[in-house]
């Protein structure tokens, strides 16, 4: 993922502030933001009329809690995300890794 830019089906992007570049990586953020834990929080914040609004709203992303990890925690999440990206690029199943990622992220938020 380093030195690459991914936008997928969106025109929104984010940049890690200089003060956090040695603490948080894009892979780590990718893992957190794609976890079931943060997805649930986000969906609760964007419900409109009982339905989840289908577009990503930046004003709803900004208040999401981002755990500052230890180096070991960061590396664990980065490794899982890198494996998922690699497998998806080969159109391989990532379900088990996604379950594991959710377990790791849940532990980060429950400590």
C-alpha positions in Angstrom: 0.0 0.0 0.0 3.0 2.3 0.6 3.5 4.9 -2.1 0.2 3.9 -3.8 -3.1 5.9 -3.9 -6.4 4.0 -3.8 -9.7 5.7 -4.3 -11.9 2.8 -5.4 -15.4 4.2 -6.0 -15.0 7.4 -4.1 -13.4 10.8 -4.6 -12.8 11.3 -0.9 -9.3 10.8 0.6 -7.6 11.3 3.9 -4.1 12.2 4.9 -2.5 11.3 8.2 -1.3 14.4 10.0 2.4 14.8 10.4 2.2 14.4 14.2 0.8 10.9 13.8 2.8 9.6 10.9 5.1 7.6 13.2 2.2 6.3 15.3 -0.5 5.4 12.8 -0.2 4.0 9.2 -2.7 3.9 6.4 -2.8 0.1 6.7 -3.6 0.4 10.4 -6.4 3.0 9.7 -7.7 0.8 6.9 -8.0 -2.1 9.4 -9.8 0.0 12.0 -12.2 1.7 9.5 -13.1 -1.6 7.9 -13.7 -3.3 11.2 -17.1 -4.3 12.4 -16.6 -2.3 15.6 -16.1 1.1 13.9 -18.6 0.2 11.2 -21.3 -0.3 13.9 -20.4 3.1 15.5 -20.5 4.8 12.1 -23.8 3.3 11.1 -25.4 4.3 14.4 -24.3 7.9 13.8 -25.5 8.2 10.2 -29.0 6.6 10.6 -31.7 8.8 9.0 -35.3 7.8 9.5 -34.2 4.3 10.7 -32.1 3.7 7.7 -28.3 4.0 7.2 -27.4 6.8 4.8 -25.7 5.1 1.8 -22.9 7.7 1.3 -19.9 8.3 3.5 -20.2 11.5 5.4 -16.9 13.0 6.4 -18.4 14.9 9.4 -19.5 11.5 10.7 -16.1 9.9 10.2 -14.1 12.6 12.0 -15.4 11.8 15.5 -14.8 8.0 15.2 -12.5 6.9 18.0 -9.1 5.9 16.7 -7.0 3.9 19.2 -3.3 4.9 19.4 -1.7 1.4 19.2 1.5 0.0 20.6 4.1 -0.9 17.9 3.1 -4.5 18.3 -0.6 -3.8 18.0 0.0 -1.6 15.0 2.1 -4.3 13.3 -0.5 -7.0 13.9 -3.2 -4.9 12.3 -1.0 -3.9 9.4 0.0 -7.5 8.7 -3.6 -8.7 8.6 -4.6 -5.8 6.3 -1.7 -6.5 4.0 -2.7 -10.2 3.8 -6.3 -9.2 3.0 -5.2 -6.8 0.3 -2.9 -9.4 -1.2 -5.5 -12.1 -1.2 -8.2 -9.8 -2.6 -5.9 -8.8 -5.4 -5.8 -12.5 -6.3 -9.6 -12.8 -5.9 -9.1 -15.2 -3.0 -11.4 -15.5 0.1 -10.5 -13.3 3.0 -13.4 -14.1 5.4 -11.2 -15.9 8.0 -8.7 -13.0 8.0 -11.6 -10.5 8.3 -12.9 -12.4 11.4 -9.5 -12.3 12.9 -9.1 -8.6 12.1 -12.3 -7.9 13.9 -11.1 -9.9 17.0 -7.8 -7.9 17.1 -9.6 -4.6 16.7 -12.2 -5.5 19.4 -9.3 -6.2 21.8 -7.8 -2.7 21.0 -11.1 -1.0 21.9 -11.8 -3.2 25.0 -8.5 -2.5 26.8 
